[in-house]
Amino acid sequence: MIEKTPDILALILAGGLSRRMEGAAKPLLRLGGRRLIDWAIEKARAQCGAVALNLHDDAPETTAPFADLGLAIAPDAAPGRLGPLAGVLGGLDFAARHDPGAEFVLSLPCDSPFLPDDLAQRLRDAASETRSGLACAASGGRVHHVVALWPLRLREDLRRALLERDMRAVGQFQRAYDAAIVDWPAAARDPFFNVNTPDDLARAEMLMGKA
């Protein structure tokens, strides 16, 4: 049974350039008869109190392809495509302004269709054991830095790191705050498999068929 954590706002990161996907808008590619982003939204809605979509800006031409999703837009906190930390900060700002019940933001990639059902709860449990309240996921010996739980209380720390110290690497910030790392098994199918290329999309179809 999926545990719902009402104090978490899920933030689906969809502001990337999809450089390796031959010009296609990666979140809108179809897998198993649905768009990639639909799989992430389904898992997020089942586990979190609210869901928002991060895009690099909220201009009409940027948001139009995603209008039918019915999600609030949380744009990057700074212009210039500064990377996922700008998206996370945008999500923290959005939660602080629009979701009074949120204490955390769960950042999720738009291209990982097999996210685990216990993701939010396990990260929330691990975060409660740390001083910073930060936690991120791992599998198969690899840390997935963008699959992470971020406490709102670190919002200004992240803003200073990104905008004053030009810190761009997600893992660098997490290590500085001793983020908890929570591991999932990846033997049968990595729950954090992400689709970056056409070959990855074909492999995801194969993995979904086996499941």
Protein Blocks (a to p, Z undefined) as FASTA:
>chain_A
ZZddfkbccdddfkbgolmngopafklpceehiafklmmmmmmmmmmmbdcdddfbfcfk
lmmmmmmnopacdddfbehinojklmmmmmmmmmmmmmmkbcbdcdddfklckbcfklmm
mmmmmmmmpmnopacddeehiacfklccddfklmmmmmmmmmmnopabfklmmmmnopac
ddddfklocckbccfbfklmmmmmmmmmmZZ
